[in-house]
Amino acid sequence: MTESKSDLMMKYGPNCICPKCPSYNKCAQFRSQRAFCIAGKSPSDCIKNEKGCVCGDCPVGNELGKKEQYYCRYDL
C-alpha cells in the first residue's frame, strides 16, 4: 500500500530542510509550504526565483529516492 502525501508529510516533515534553502521566501513561509519533495512545487507560485538549492542535501528527498533539484519550482 502506498502512503498518502499527508502520511508522508507527518512521517518526514520534521526532517524537512526547505526553510533553510536560499530560494525559500516569506510567501512560502506565510503559507506554511515545505517538504516540496513530497508536496510538489509551490502551488501558489510563491517561489519564483532560483537563488540556490539544497535539494541535493535533503534527507527526506534522498530517503525517498529523489535525485532532482528545485522541488519547489517544478513538478518532478
PQR file with spaces between the fields and no chain letter, atoms N, CA, C, O and H, PARSE charges and radii, in Angstrom:
ATOM       1  N    MET     1       0.836   -1.182    0.000 -0.4000 1.5000
ATOM       2  CA   MET     1       0.000    0.000    0.000 -0.0000 2.0000
ATOM       3  C    MET     1       0.883    1.248    0.000  0.5500 1.7000
ATOM       4  O    MET     1       1.853    1.324    0.754 -0.5500 1.4000
ATOM       5  N    THR     2       0.556    2.202   -0.823 -0.4000 1.5000
ATOM       6  CA   THR     2       1.313    3.436   -0.942 -0.0000 2.0000
ATOM       7  C    THR     2       0.845    4.443    0.110  0.5500 1.7000
ATOM       8  O    THR     2      -0.351    4.599    0.352 -0.5500 1.4000
ATOM       9  H    THR     2      -0.232    2.140   -1.435  0.4000 1.0000
ATOM      10  N    GLU     3       1.808    5.118    0.726 -0.4000 1.5000
ATOM      11  CA   GLU     3       1.473    6.123    1.729 -0.0000 2.0000
ATOM      12  C    GLU     3       0.944    7.384    1.037  0.5500 1.7000
ATOM      13  O    GLU     3       1.422    7.750   -0.036 -0.5500 1.4000
ATOM      14  H    GLU     3       2.780    4.992    0.529  0.4000 1.0000
ATOM      15  N    SER     4      -0.028    8.039    1.642 -0.4000 1.5000
ATOM      16  CA   SER     4      -0.575    9.279    1.099 -0.0000 2.0000
ATOM      17  C    SER     4       0.411   10.418    1.349  0.5500 1.7000
ATOM      18  O    SER     4       1.322   10.291    2.167 -0.5500 1.4000
ATOM      19  H    SER     4      -0.417    7.742    2.515  0.4000 1.0000
ATOM      20  N    LYS     5       0.222   11.528    0.640 -0.4000 1.5000
ATOM      21  CA   LYS     5       1.070   12.705    0.858 -0.0000 2.0000
ATOM      22  C    LYS     5       0.970   13.163    2.304  0.5500 1.7000
ATOM      23  O    LYS     5       1.967   13.568    2.903 -0.5500 1.4000
ATOM      24  H    LYS     5      -0.519   11.631   -0.024  0.4000 1.0000
ATOM      25  N    SER     6      -0.215   13.100    2.857 -0.4000 1.5000
ATOM      26  CA   SER     6      -0.424   13.505    4.247 -0.0000 2.0000
ATOM      27  C    SER     6       0.376   12.625    5.199  0.5500 1.7000
ATOM      28  O    SER     6       1.005   13.124    6.132 -0.5500 1.4000
ATOM      29  H    SER     6      -1.025   12.771    2.371  0.4000 1.0000
ATOM      30  N    ASP     7       0.351   11.314    4.962 -0.4000 1.5000
ATOM      31  CA   ASP     7       1.120   10.385    5.791 -0.0000 2.0000
ATOM      32  C    ASP     7       2.615   10.653    5.662  0.5500 1.7000
ATOM      33  O    ASP     7       3.341   10.647    6.656 -0.5500 1.4000
ATOM      34  H    ASP     7      -0.160   10.909    4.204  0.4000 1.0000
ATOM      35  N    LEU     8       3.068   10.888    4.434 -0.4000 1.5000
ATOM      36  CA   LEU     8       4.484   11.175    4.199 -0.0000 2.0000
ATOM      37  C    LEU     8       4.901   12.472    4.878  0.5500 1.7000
ATOM      38  O    LEU     8       5.993   12.558    5.440 -0.5500 1.4000
ATOM      39  H    LEU     8       2.478   10.894    3.627  0.4000 1.0000
ATOM      40  N    MET     9       4.033   13.482    4.829 -0.4000 1.5000
ATOM      41  CA   MET     9       4.345   14.771    5.473 -0.0000 2.0000
ATOM      42  C    MET     9       4.480   14.583    6.983  0.5500 1.7000
ATOM      43  O    MET     9       5.383   15.147    7.601 -0.5500 1.4000
ATOM      44  H    MET     9       3.146   13.411    4.373  0.4000 1.0000
ATOM      45  N    MET    10       3.596   13.802    7.570 -0.4000 1.5000
ATOM      46  CA   MET    10       3.674   13.562    9.015 -0.0000 2.0000
ATOM      47  C    MET    10       4.936   12.780    9.367  0.5500 1.7000
ATOM      48  O    MET    10       5.585   13.055   10.376 -0.5500 1.4000
ATOM      49  H    MET    10       2.862   13.344    7.068  0.4000 1.0000
ATOM      50  N    LYS    11       5.271   11.823    8.543 -0.4000 1.5000
ATOM      51  CA   LYS    11       6.432   10.968    8.802 -0.0000 2.0000
ATOM      52  C    LYS    11       7.751   11.716    8.612  0.5500 1.7000
ATOM      53  O    LYS    11       8.658   11.606    9.436 -0.5500 1.4000
ATOM      54  H    LYS    11       4.744   11.599    7.723  0.4000 1.0000
ATOM      55  N    TYR    12       7.852   12.486    7.508 -0.4000 1.5000
ATOM      56  CA   TYR    12       9.126   13.106    7.147 -0.0000 2.0000
ATOM      57  C    TYR    12       9.202   14.607    7.413  0.5500 1.7000
ATOM      58  O    TYR    12      10.292   15.178    7.379 -0.5500 1.4000
ATOM      59  H    TYR    12       7.115   12.575    6.838  0.4000 1.0000
ATOM      60  N    GLY    13       8.095   15.241    7.670 -0.4000 1.5000
ATOM      61  CA   GLY    13       8.059   16.684    7.863 -0.0000 2.0000
ATOM      62  C    GLY    13       9.080   17.241    8.836  0.5500 1.7000
ATOM      63  O    GLY    13       9.695   18.271    8.559 -0.5500 1.4000
ATOM      64  H    GLY    13       7.210   14.776    7.698  0.4000 1.0000
ATOM      65  N    PRO    14       9.276   16.577    9.981 -0.5600 1.5000
ATOM      66  CA   PRO    14      10.256   17.104   10.939  0.2800 2.0000
ATOM      67  C    PRO    14      11.686   17.154   10.405  0.5500 1.7000
ATOM      68  O    PRO    14      12.517   17.886   10.942 -0.5500 1.4000
ATOM      69  N    ASN    15      11.983   16.393    9.364 -0.4000 1.5000
ATOM      70  CA   ASN    15      13.333   16.380    8.783 -0.0000 2.0000
ATOM      71  C    ASN    15      13.474   17.304    7.582  0.5500 1.7000
ATOM      72  O    ASN    15      14.520   17.323    6.933 -0.5500 1.4000
ATOM      73  H    ASN    15      11.308   15.798    8.927  0.4000 1.0000
ATOM      74  N    CYS    16      12.442   18.061    7.284 -0.4000 1.5000
ATOM      75  CA   CYS    16      12.431   18.936    6.113 -0.0000 2.0000
ATOM      76  C    CYS    16      13.444   20.076    6.255  0.5500 1.7000
ATOM      77  O    CYS    16      13.518   20.722    7.300 -0.5500 1.4000
ATOM      78  H    CYS    16      11.592   18.046    7.811  0.4000 1.0000
ATOM      79  N    ILE    17      14.224   20.316    5.192 -0.4000 1.5000
ATOM      80  CA   ILE    17      15.202   21.407    5.210 -0.0000 2.0000
ATOM      81  C    ILE    17      14.802   22.546    4.270  0.5500 1.7000
ATOM      82  O    ILE    17      15.575   23.488    4.092 -0.5500 1.4000
ATOM      83  H    ILE    17      14.163   19.792    4.343  0.4000 1.0000
ATOM      84  N    CYS    18      13.624   22.481    3.671 -0.4000 1.5000
ATOM      85  CA   CYS    18      13.195   23.522    2.730 -0.0000 2.0000
ATOM      86  C    CYS    18      13.324   24.946    3.298  0.5500 1.7000
ATOM      87  O    CYS    18      13.792   25.837    2.589 -0.5500 1.4000
ATOM      88  H    CYS    18      12.997   21.716    3.815  0.4000 1.0000
ATOM      89  N    PRO    19      12.921   25.182    4.559 -0.5600 1.5000
ATOM      90  CA   PRO    19      13.037   26.545    5.079  0.2800 2.0000
ATOM      91  C    PRO    19      14.470   27.075    5.153  0.5500 1.7000
ATOM      92  O    PRO    19      14.674   28.280    5.297 -0.5500 1.4000
ATOM      93  N    LYS    20      15.454   26.196    5.058 -0.4000 1.5000
ATOM      94  CA   LYS    20      16.863   26.614    5.087 -0.0000 2.0000
ATOM      95  C    LYS    20      17.399   26.946    3.693  0.5500 1.7000
ATOM      96  O    LYS    20      18.534   27.406    3.566 -0.5500 1.4000
ATOM      97  H    LYS    20      15.289   25.216    4.941  0.4000 1.0000
ATOM      98  N    CYS    21      16.615   26.724    2.669 -0.4000 1.5000
ATOM      99  CA   CYS    21      17.043   26.922    1.287 -0.0000 2.0000
ATOM     100  C    CYS    21      17.096   28.416    0.938  0.5500 1.7000
ATOM     101  O    CYS    21      16.232   29.176    1.374 -0.5500 1.4000
ATOM     102  H    CYS    21      15.693   26.350    2.773  0.4000 1.0000
ATOM     103  N    PRO    22      18.089   28.842    0.164 -0.5600 1.5000
ATOM     104  CA   PRO    22      18.165   30.235   -0.258  0.2800 2.0000
ATOM     105  C    PRO    22      16.964   30.682   -1.100  0.5500 1.7000
ATOM     106  O    PRO    22      16.642   31.869   -1.127 -0.5500 1.4000
ATOM     107  N    SER    23      16.306   29.752   -1.782 -0.4000 1.5000
ATOM     108  CA   SER    23      15.158   30.096   -2.624 -0.0000 2.0000
ATOM     109  C    SER    23      13.855   30.203   -1.826  0.5500 1.7000
ATOM     110  O    SER    23      12.890   30.801   -2.303 -0.5500 1.4000
ATOM     111  H    SER    23      16.568   28.787   -1.760  0.4000 1.0000
ATOM     112  N    TYR    24      13.815   29.638   -0.637 -0.4000 1.5000
ATOM     113  CA   TYR    24      12.631   29.689    0.220 -0.0000 2.0000
ATOM     114  C    TYR    24      12.402   31.139    0.634  0.5500 1.7000
ATOM     115  O    TYR    24      13.349   31.839    0.993 -0.5500 1.4000
ATOM     116  H    TYR    24      14.599   29.152   -0.250  0.4000 1.0000
ATOM     117  N    ASN    25      11.164   31.590    0.586 -0.4000 1.5000
ATOM     118  CA   ASN    25      10.903   33.002    0.871 -0.0000 2.0000
ATOM     119  C    ASN    25       9.755   33.192    1.854  0.5500 1.7000
ATOM     120  O    ASN    25       9.151   32.225    2.317 -0.5500 1.4000
ATOM     121  H    ASN    25      10.394   31.021    0.295  0.4000 1.0000
ATOM     122  N    LYS    26       9.461   34.452    2.166 -0.4000 1.5000
ATOM     123  CA   LYS    26       8.419   34.780    3.140 -0.0000 2.0000
ATOM     124  C    LYS    26       7.043   34.318    2.683  0.5500 1.7000
ATOM     125  O    LYS    26       6.224   33.923    3.512 -0.5500 1.4000
ATOM     126  H    LYS    26       9.951   35.238    1.789  0.4000 1.0000
ATOM     127  N    CYS    27       6.775   34.358    1.394 -0.4000 1.5000
ATOM     128  CA   CYS    27       5.495   33.906    0.865 -0.0000 2.0000
ATOM     129  C    CYS    27       5.287   32.426    1.190  0.5500 1.7000
ATOM     130  O    CYS    27       4.225   32.041    1.679 -0.5500 1.4000
ATOM     131  H    CYS    27       7.440   34.679    0.720  0.4000 1.0000
ATOM     132  N    ALA    28       6.285   31.607    0.924 -0.4000 1.5000
ATOM     133  CA   ALA    28       6.189   30.172    1.207 -0.0000 2.0000
ATOM     134  C    ALA    28       6.081   29.936    2.713  0.5500 1.7000
ATOM     135  O    ALA    28       5.342   29.058    3.159 -0.5500 1.4000
ATOM     136  H    ALA    28       7.148   31.919    0.527  0.4000 1.0000
ATOM     137  N    GLN    29       6.813   30.713    3.479 -0.4000 1.5000
ATOM     138  CA   GLN    29       6.752   30.591    4.931 -0.0000 2.0000
ATOM     139  C    GLN    29       5.354   30.969    5.436  0.5500 1.7000
ATOM     140  O    GLN    29       4.789   30.262    6.271 -0.5500 1.4000
ATOM     141  H    GLN    29       7.413   31.426    3.116  0.4000 1.0000
ATOM     142  N    PHE    30       4.803   32.057    4.946 -0.4000 1.5000
ATOM     143  CA   PHE    30       3.480   32.522    5.355 -0.0000 2.0000
ATOM     144  C    PHE    30       2.402   31.487    5.048  0.5500 1.7000
ATOM     145  O    PHE    30       1.443   31.328    5.804 -0.5500 1.4000
ATOM     146  H    PHE    30       5.262   32.632    4.268  0.4000 1.0000
ATOM     147  N    ARG    31       2.572   30.794    3.940 -0.4000 1.5000
ATOM     148  CA   ARG    31       1.588   29.785    3.519 -0.0000 2.0000
ATOM     149  C    ARG    31       1.933   28.387    4.027  0.5500 1.7000
ATOM     150  O    ARG    31       1.319   27.402    3.617 -0.5500 1.4000
ATOM     151  H    ARG    31       3.350   30.923    3.327  0.4000 1.0000
ATOM     152  N    SER    32       2.913   28.308    4.916 -0.4000 1.5000
ATOM     153  CA   SER    32       3.333   27.035    5.522 -0.0000 2.0000
ATOM     154  C    SER    32       3.667   25.980    4.475  0.5500 1.7000
ATOM     155  O    SER    32       3.342   24.803    4.634 -0.5500 1.4000
ATOM     156  H    SER    32       3.411   29.109    5.249  0.4000 1.0000
ATOM     157  N    GLN    33       4.313   26.415    3.412 -0.4000 1.5000
ATOM     158  CA   GLN    33       4.729   25.489    2.363 -0.0000 2.0000
ATOM     159  C    GLN    33       6.104   24.936    2.723  0.5500 1.7000
ATOM     160  O    GLN    33       7.007   25.678    3.109 -0.5500 1.4000
ATOM     161  H    GLN    33       4.577   27.371    3.282  0.4000 1.0000
ATOM     162  N    ARG    34       6.242   23.627    2.591 -0.4000 1.5000
ATOM     163  CA   ARG    34       7.508   22.955    2.876 -0.0000 2.0000
ATOM     164  C    ARG    34       7.437   21.540    2.340  0.5500 1.7000
ATOM     165  O    ARG    34       6.405   21.120    1.818 -0.5500 1.4000
ATOM     166  H    ARG    34       5.509   23.024    2.277  0.4000 1.0000
ATOM     167  N    ALA    35       8.508   20.819    2.465 -0.4000 1.5000
ATOM     168  CA   ALA    35       8.607   19.426    2.014 -0.0000 2.0000
ATOM     169  C    ALA    35       8.147   19.289    0.563  0.5500 1.7000
ATOM     170  O    ALA    35       7.300   18.457    0.238 -0.5500 1.4000
ATOM     171  H    ALA    35       9.347   21.161    2.889  0.4000 1.0000
ATOM     172  N    PHE    36       8.720   20.119   -0.292 -0.4000 1.5000
ATOM     173  CA   PHE    36       8.349   20.113   -1.709 -0.0000 2.0000
ATOM     174  C    PHE    36       8.671   18.785   -2.381  0.5500 1.7000
ATOM     175  O    PHE    36       8.066   18.453   -3.400 -0.5500 1.4000
ATOM     176  H    PHE    36       9.408   20.795   -0.028  0.4000 1.0000
ATOM     177  N    CYS    37       9.614   18.017   -1.833 -0.4000 1.5000
ATOM     178  CA   CYS    37       9.921   16.701   -2.394 -0.0000 2.0000
ATOM     179  C    CYS    37       8.739   15.746   -2.225  0.5500 1.7000
ATOM     180  O    CYS    37       8.647   14.738   -2.926 -0.5500 1.4000
ATOM     181  H    CYS    37      10.105   18.286   -1.005  0.4000 1.0000
ATOM     182  N    ILE    38       7.838   16.064   -1.297 -0.4000 1.5000
ATOM     183  CA   ILE    38       6.625   15.278   -1.090 -0.0000 2.0000
ATOM     184  C    ILE    38       5.424   16.001   -1.694  0.5500 1.7000
ATOM     185  O    ILE    38       4.646   15.407   -2.441 -0.5500 1.4000
ATOM     186  H    ILE    38       7.913   16.883   -0.728  0.4000 1.0000
ATOM     187  N    ALA    39       5.277   17.274   -1.372 -0.4000 1.5000
ATOM     188  CA   ALA    39       4.087   18.035   -1.753 -0.0000 2.0000
ATOM     189  C    ALA    39       4.079   18.466   -3.216  0.5500 1.7000
ATOM     190  O    ALA    39       3.016   18.737   -3.775 -0.5500 1.4000
ATOM     191  H    ALA    39       5.909   17.757   -0.766  0.4000 1.0000
ATOM     192  N    GLY    40       5.253   18.533   -3.841 -0.4000 1.5000
ATOM     193  CA   GLY    40       5.339   19.037   -5.203 -0.0000 2.0000
ATOM     194  C    GLY    40       5.648   20.524   -5.189  0.5500 1.7000
ATOM     195  O    GLY    40       5.893   21.104   -4.131 -0.5500 1.4000
ATOM     196  H    GLY    40       6.117   18.313   -3.387  0.4000 1.0000
ATOM     197  N    LYS    41       5.636   21.136   -6.354 -0.4000 1.5000
ATOM     198  CA   LYS    41       6.037   22.536   -6.455 -0.0000 2.0000
ATOM     199  C    LYS    41       5.083   23.449   -5.683  0.5500 1.7000
ATOM     200  O    LYS    41       3.961   23.066   -5.353 -0.5500 1.4000
ATOM     201  H    LYS    41       5.437   20.665   -7.214  0.4000 1.0000
ATOM     202  N    SER    42       5.545   24.637   -5.411 -0.4000 1.5000
ATOM     203  CA   SER    42       4.763   25.628   -4.686 -0.0000 2.0000
ATOM     204  C    SER    42       3.452   25.875   -5.424  0.5500 1.7000
ATOM     205  O    SER    42       3.470   26.396   -6.539 -0.5500 1.4000
ATOM     206  H    SER    42       6.456   24.949   -5.679  0.4000 1.0000
ATOM     207  N    PRO    43       2.317   25.514   -4.831 -0.5600 1.5000
ATOM     208  CA   PRO    43       1.046   25.644   -5.540  0.2800 2.0000
ATOM     209  C    PRO    43       0.644   27.092   -5.819  0.5500 1.7000
ATOM     210  O    PRO    43      -0.136   27.355   -6.734 -0.5500 1.4000
ATOM     211  N    SER    44       1.156   27.999   -5.058 -0.4000 1.5000
ATOM     212  CA   SER    44       0.798   29.402   -5.250 -0.0000 2.0000
ATOM     213  C    SER    44       1.875   30.161   -6.019  0.5500 1.7000
ATOM     214  O    SER    44       1.818   31.383   -6.150 -0.5500 1.4000
ATOM     215  H    SER    44       1.790   27.785   -4.314  0.4000 1.0000
ATOM     216  N    ASP    45       2.854   29.416   -6.524 -0.4000 1.5000
ATOM     217  CA   ASP    45       3.986   30.029   -7.221 -0.0000 2.0000
ATOM     218  C    ASP    45       4.686   31.074   -6.357  0.5500 1.7000
ATOM     219  O    ASP    45       5.175   32.082   -6.867 -0.5500 1.4000
ATOM     220  H    ASP    45       2.900   28.423   -6.418  0.4000 1.0000
ATOM     221  N    CYS    46       4.730   30.834   -5.067 -0.4000 1.5000
ATOM     222  CA   CYS    46       5.449   31.731   -4.164 -0.0000 2.0000
ATOM     223  C    CYS    46       6.919   31.839   -4.559  0.5500 1.7000
ATOM     224  O    CYS    46       7.503   32.923   -4.544 -0.5500 1.4000
ATOM     225  H    CYS    46       4.333   30.016   -4.653  0.4000 1.0000
ATOM     226  N    ILE    47       7.498   30.710   -4.908 -0.4000 1.5000
ATOM     227  CA   ILE    47       8.927   30.680   -5.188 -0.0000 2.0000
ATOM     228  C    ILE    47       9.120   30.844   -6.683  0.5500 1.7000
ATOM     229  O    ILE    47       8.952   29.907   -7.463 -0.5500 1.4000
ATOM     230  H    ILE    47       7.024   29.830   -4.920  0.4000 1.0000
ATOM     231  N    LYS    48       9.476   32.056   -7.057 -0.4000 1.5000
ATOM     232  CA   LYS    48       9.610   32.417   -8.472 -0.0000 2.0000
ATOM     233  C    LYS    48      11.058   32.525   -8.914  0.5500 1.7000
ATOM     234  O    LYS    48      11.350   32.432  -10.106 -0.5500 1.4000
ATOM     235  H    LYS    48       9.612   32.817   -6.423  0.4000 1.0000
ATOM     236  N    ASN    49      11.963   32.719   -7.973 -0.4000 1.5000
ATOM     237  CA   ASN    49      13.370   32.931   -8.299 -0.0000 2.0000
ATOM     238  C    ASN    49      14.226   31.817   -7.717  0.5500 1.7000
ATOM     239  O    ASN    49      14.081   31.452   -6.550 -0.5500 1.4000
ATOM     240  H    ASN    49      11.725   32.794   -7.005  0.4000 1.0000
ATOM     241  N    GLU    50      15.100   31.292   -8.525 -0.4000 1.5000
ATOM     242  CA   GLU    50      16.036   30.274   -8.081 -0.0000 2.0000
ATOM     243  C    GLU    50      17.277   30.974   -7.547  0.5500 1.7000
ATOM     244  O    GLU    50      18.084   31.511   -8.306 -0.5500 1.4000
ATOM     245  H    GLU    50      15.217   31.589   -9.472  0.4000 1.0000
ATOM     246  N    LYS    51      17.412   30.955   -6.211 -0.4000 1.5000
ATOM     247  CA   LYS    51      18.520   31.652   -5.559 -0.0000 2.0000
ATOM     248  C    LYS    51      19.532   30.678   -4.970  0.5500 1.7000
ATOM     249  O    LYS    51      20.436   31.078   -4.236 -0.5500 1.4000
ATOM     250  H    LYS    51      16.757   30.519   -5.595  0.4000 1.0000
ATOM     251  N    GLY    52      19.380   29.431   -5.288 -0.4000 1.5000
ATOM     252  CA   GLY    52      20.214   28.375   -4.740 -0.0000 2.0000
ATOM     253  C    GLY    52      19.309   27.223   -4.369  0.5500 1.7000
ATOM     254  O    GLY    52      18.099   27.397   -4.230 -0.5500 1.4000
ATOM     255  H    GLY    52      18.646   29.106   -5.885  0.4000 1.0000
ATOM     256  N    CYS    53      19.888   26.048   -4.207 -0.4000 1.5000
ATOM     257  CA   CYS    53      19.077   24.862   -3.974 -0.0000 2.0000
ATOM     258  C    CYS    53      19.792   23.927   -2.999  0.5500 1.7000
ATOM     259  O    CYS    53      20.988   23.668   -3.133 -0.5500 1.4000
ATOM     260  H    CYS    53      20.872   25.907   -4.320  0.4000 1.0000
ATOM     261  N    VAL    54      19.040   23.426   -2.017 -0.4000 1.5000
ATOM     262  CA   VAL    54      19.586   22.466   -1.066 -0.0000 2.0000
ATOM     263  C    VAL    54      18.953   21.085   -1.236  0.5500 1.7000
ATOM     264  O    VAL    54      19.140   20.210   -0.391 -0.5500 1.4000
ATOM     265  H    VAL    54      18.068   23.637   -1.909  0.4000 1.0000
ATOM     266  N    CYS    55      18.212   20.886   -2.315 -0.4000 1.5000
ATOM     267  CA   CYS    55      17.527   19.605   -2.526 -0.0000 2.0000
ATOM     268  C    CYS    55      18.495   18.422   -2.485  0.5500 1.7000
ATOM     269  O    CYS    55      18.142   17.359   -1.976 -0.5500 1.4000
ATOM     270  H    CYS    55      18.060   21.597   -3.002  0.4000 1.0000
ATOM     271  N    GLY    56      19.684   18.589   -3.003 -0.4000 1.5000
ATOM     272  CA   GLY    56      20.667   17.505   -3.002 -0.0000 2.0000
ATOM     273  C    GLY    56      21.085   17.086   -1.601  0.5500 1.7000
ATOM     274  O    GLY    56      21.568   15.971   -1.402 -0.5500 1.4000
ATOM     275  H    GLY    56      19.971   19.453   -3.416  0.4000 1.0000
ATOM     276  N    ASP    57      20.900   17.980   -0.620 -0.4000 1.5000
ATOM     277  CA   ASP    57      21.250   17.691    0.772 -0.0000 2.0000
ATOM     278  C    ASP    57      20.041   17.250    1.592  0.5500 1.7000
ATOM     279  O    ASP    57      20.162   16.983    2.787 -0.5500 1.4000
ATOM     280  H    ASP    57      20.507   18.885   -0.781  0.4000 1.0000
ATOM     281  N    CYS    58      18.896   17.174    0.960 -0.4000 1.5000
ATOM     282  CA   CYS    58      17.638   16.886    1.659 -0.0000 2.0000
ATOM     283  C    CYS    58      17.578   15.424    2.104  0.5500 1.7000
ATOM     284  O    CYS    58      17.571   14.524    1.264 -0.5500 1.4000
ATOM     285  H    CYS    58      18.798   17.390   -0.012  0.4000 1.0000
ATOM     286  N    PRO    59      17.534   15.176    3.426 -0.5600 1.5000
ATOM     287  CA   PRO    59      17.450   13.784    3.887  0.2800 2.0000
ATOM     288  C    PRO    59      16.132   13.122    3.483  0.5500 1.7000
ATOM     289  O    PRO    59      16.085   11.913    3.257 -0.5500 1.4000
ATOM     290  N    VAL    60      15.070   13.911    3.394 -0.4000 1.5000
ATOM     291  CA   VAL    60      13.766   13.368    3.009 -0.0000 2.0000
ATOM     292  C    VAL    60      13.792   12.958    1.537  0.5500 1.7000
ATOM     293  O    VAL    60      13.445   11.826    1.200 -0.5500 1.4000
ATOM     294  H    VAL    60      15.108   14.893    3.578  0.4000 1.0000
ATOM     295  N    GLY    61      14.199   13.874    0.667 -0.4000 1.5000
ATOM     296  CA   GLY    61      14.273   13.567   -0.762 -0.0000 2.0000
ATOM     297  C    GLY    61      15.195   12.396   -1.041  0.5500 1.7000
ATOM     298  O    GLY    61      14.886   11.529   -1.858 -0.5500 1.4000
ATOM     299  H    GLY    61      14.481   14.793    0.941  0.4000 1.0000
ATOM     300  N    ASN    62      16.328   12.376   -0.357 -0.4000 1.5000
ATOM     301  CA   ASN    62      17.279   11.280   -0.544 -0.0000 2.0000
ATOM     302  C    ASN    62      16.679    9.945   -0.108  0.5500 1.7000
ATOM     303  O    ASN    62      16.839    8.937   -0.795 -0.5500 1.4000
ATOM     304  H    ASN    62      16.579   13.080    0.307  0.4000 1.0000
ATOM     305  N    GLU    63      15.991    9.937    1.030 -0.4000 1.5000
ATOM     306  CA   GLU    63      15.379    8.701    1.511 -0.0000 2.0000
ATOM     307  C    GLU    63      14.273    8.219    0.576  0.5500 1.7000
ATOM     308  O    GLU    63      14.041    7.018    0.439 -0.5500 1.4000
ATOM     309  H    GLU    63      15.861   10.756    1.589  0.4000 1.0000
ATOM     310  N    LEU    64      13.593    9.172   -0.065 -0.4000 1.5000
ATOM     311  CA   LEU    64      12.524    8.820   -0.998 -0.0000 2.0000
ATOM     312  C    LEU    64      13.040    8.535   -2.407  0.5500 1.7000
ATOM     313  O    LEU    64      12.258    8.235   -3.310 -0.5500 1.4000
ATOM     314  H    LEU    64      13.782   10.148    0.046  0.4000 1.0000
ATOM     315  N    GLY    65      14.365    8.630   -2.595 -0.4000 1.5000
ATOM     316  CA   GLY    65      14.968    8.300   -3.882 -0.0000 2.0000
ATOM     317  C    GLY    65      14.905    9.414   -4.910  0.5500 1.7000
ATOM     318  O    GLY    65      15.074    9.163   -6.103 -0.5500 1.4000
ATOM     319  H    GLY    65      15.000    8.873   -1.862  0.4000 1.0000
ATOM     320  N    LYS    66      14.665   10.637   -4.470 -0.4000 1.5000
ATOM     321  CA   LYS    66      14.605   11.788   -5.388 -0.0000 2.0000
ATOM     322  C    LYS    66      16.020   12.208   -5.763  0.5500 1.7000
ATOM     323  O    LYS    66      16.923   12.187   -4.926 -0.5500 1.4000
ATOM     324  H    LYS    66      14.527   10.841   -3.500  0.4000 1.0000
ATOM     325  N    LYS    67      16.208   12.584   -7.012 -0.4000 1.5000
ATOM     326  CA   LYS    67      17.536   12.985   -7.483 -0.0000 2.0000
ATOM     327  C    LYS    67      17.535   14.393   -8.086  0.5500 1.7000
ATOM     328  O    LYS    67      18.591   14.907   -8.454 -0.5500 1.4000
ATOM     329  H    LYS    67      15.475   12.601   -7.692  0.4000 1.0000
ATOM     330  N    GLU    68      16.371   15.014   -8.189 -0.4000 1.5000
ATOM     331  CA   GLU    68      16.235   16.293   -8.878 -0.0000 2.0000
ATOM     332  C    GLU    68      16.633   17.480   -8.000  0.5500 1.7000
ATOM     333  O    GLU    68      17.017   17.313   -6.842 -0.5500 1.4000
ATOM     334  H    GLU    68      15.513   14.597   -7.890  0.4000 1.0000
ATOM     335  N    GLN    69      16.537   18.650   -8.559 -0.4000 1.5000
ATOM     336  CA   GLN    69      16.769   19.912   -7.867 -0.0000 2.0000
ATOM     337  C    GLN    69      15.522   20.777   -8.009  0.5500 1.7000
ATOM     338  O    GLN    69      14.693   20.543   -8.889 -0.5500 1.4000
ATOM     339  H    GLN    69      16.226   18.786   -9.500  0.4000 1.0000
ATOM     340  N    TYR    70      15.397   21.752   -7.161 -0.4000 1.5000
ATOM     341  CA   TYR    70      14.294   22.716   -7.202 -0.0000 2.0000
ATOM     342  C    TYR    70      12.915   22.053   -7.191  0.5500 1.7000
ATOM     343  O    TYR    70      12.090   22.284   -8.074 -0.5500 1.4000
ATOM     344  H    TYR    70      16.070   21.942   -6.447  0.4000 1.0000
ATOM     345  N    TYR    71      12.687   21.224   -6.166 -0.4000 1.5000
ATOM     346  CA   TYR    71      11.360   20.609   -6.000 -0.0000 2.0000
ATOM     347  C    TYR    71      10.286   21.682   -5.876  0.5500 1.7000
ATOM     348  O    TYR    71       9.137   21.460   -6.259 -0.5500 1.4000
ATOM     349  H    TYR    71      13.357   21.036   -5.448  0.4000 1.0000
ATOM     350  N    CYS    72      10.656   22.849   -5.338 -0.4000 1.5000
ATOM     351  CA   CYS    72       9.689   23.922   -5.107 -0.0000 2.0000
ATOM     352  C    CYS    72       9.230   24.603   -6.389  0.5500 1.7000
ATOM     353  O    CYS    72       8.185   25.254   -6.397 -0.5500 1.4000
ATOM     354  H    CYS    72      11.589   23.029   -5.026  0.4000 1.0000
ATOM     355  N    ARG    73       9.977   24.467   -7.453 -0.4000 1.5000
ATOM     356  CA   ARG    73       9.671   25.180   -8.697 -0.0000 2.0000
ATOM     357  C    ARG    73       9.095   24.300   -9.803  0.5500 1.7000
ATOM     358  O    ARG    73       8.412   24.793  -10.701 -0.5500 1.4000
ATOM     359  H    ARG    73      10.825   23.937   -7.447  0.4000 1.0000
ATOM     360  N    TYR    74       9.368   23.019   -9.738 -0.4000 1.5000
ATOM     361  CA   TYR    74       8.997   22.139  -10.842 -0.0000 2.0000
ATOM     362  C    TYR    74       8.298   20.888  -10.327  0.5500 1.7000
ATOM     363  O    TYR    74       8.638   20.375   -9.261 -0.5500 1.4000
ATOM     364  H    TYR    74       9.923   22.619   -9.008  0.4000 1.0000
ATOM     365  N    ASP    75       7.339   20.406  -11.074 -0.4000 1.5000
ATOM     366  CA   ASP    75       6.708   19.127  -10.779 -0.0000 2.0000
ATOM     367  C    ASP    75       7.652   18.047  -11.280  0.5500 1.7000
ATOM     368  O    ASP    75       7.812   17.864  -12.487 -0.5500 1.4000
ATOM     369  H    ASP    75       7.063   20.823  -11.940  0.4000 1.0000
ATOM     370  N    LEU    76       8.260   17.349  -10.374 -0.4000 1.5000
ATOM     371  CA   LEU    76       9.257   16.333  -10.730 -0.0000 2.0000
ATOM     372  C    LEU    76       8.782   14.953  -10.343  0.5500 1.7000
ATOM     373  O    LEU    76       9.490   13.971  -10.566 -0.5500 1.4000
ATOM     374  H    LEU    76       8.129   17.498   -9.393  0.4000 1.0000
